Amino acid sequence: MYILKSKEEILSWVEEKNKNLKVVINKKNILETNWFLDEDGVIRNKDNTFFQIKGIKRYNYSNNIIEEQPILIQDEIGYLGIICKEFNGIMFFLMQAKIEPGNVNKIQISPTIQATKSNFTQKHGGKKPAYIEYFLNSDRYKVLVDQIQSEQSSRFLGKRNRNIIVSVDEDIEVLSSHMWMTLKQIKELMKIDNLVNMDTRTVLSCIPYLSLTDDEKKSIGYPKSNELKKSLYEGDGLNHITQIYHYINDYKMFDDDKKEIISLNKMQNWKWKGDEFCHKDRYHFKVIFCEMEIEGREVKKWTQPLFEAVGKAVFGLITCIEDDMLKFLVKAVPEIGCFDKIELAPTIQLEAGYEYDELNYIDKLFFDRWKNKNGVIFDTILSEEGGRFYHEQNHNVILNVNKDDIRYLPDNYFWVDYKTLVELIKINNVLNIQLRNLLSVLEA
């Protein structure tokens, strides 16, 4: 038996933890940390563990452009896992009040566990993450989701995590750092700036709603069939998949762009400015170094580099109603660190510092409508992953238009229905994390 906590009780729980949590984060010079720039131009720690930062260069021959930037190298797959359990016919999700060093507001609502392989194999000398045994022994339980999905390909090189949800029947000791919440509650909390973290959003986006039985839909608070908007859930979706894969496979086959890992010392447009490694002019992030002391972590005190955002990015999803069916406008985007060259992204994926005059007509339509609050159905500032990024907050916007407003589609854009996205999200590394995060905020 579990008594449902109210939204106010959840917010008070987070607020109280923030008040009592000791957190000290100070920016440092790299020489004051156990990290260094080695003779090969790689930023790494003295044990050569955790992760590394190298340079990456991409030669875009079709546009005669050369891009270069630092990139995070972390060649391991971590867990982003949620435990769920049914109480009185309602499914609850065990969520964690967790702080990451780069979080803008200390604690955010996180999965039951988010742990790199180095964490749960205790390479850093800390204790094992709580509840890790449920995921290491997941074959003992009912697995609702188990997918390996990409992280931010503009910051990581081929980084992926295992998004997994396990359903249990047994009693579980709930630590003071965790609380049972319903899916509906988590979705409501997503409307609050910077409260539900990126890892929670990506895991929940993977729930295969259309594949659930009626009882399973009911248990997670999914509306009954006669309560659903016909426009959102009907349509076979399969005709879109062939078209999308044709474009993506053509790109993978014929793209001649080349990527090269290079020394940070050999990057033409990046240099050290005081304690930071920055672009000479303007870029959407820079590399900083910090010392962290945080209570309740597997390791309480450590140093590490973080990518600090310079401004806020905008991730936007345009929707429309066509023939009583909700459609989503997505586009295929090749990012510099993408695991397999290209993934589906939201309609708008613009880093901070974009120039309005350089946008295409779809981008400008979005910004004009967003500015005038015309058709906006979701608009919240949400954080990116705080374990590697410092204070990275981005606008997440869903906006509805009349389909006739979109006069034509460039080759890499597609109108797709919900079922198409649900099917594609079951496949590893097709939908990027920005698109998955936007889908996660849709009301169940």
Disulfide bonds with the S-S distance in Angstrom:
none
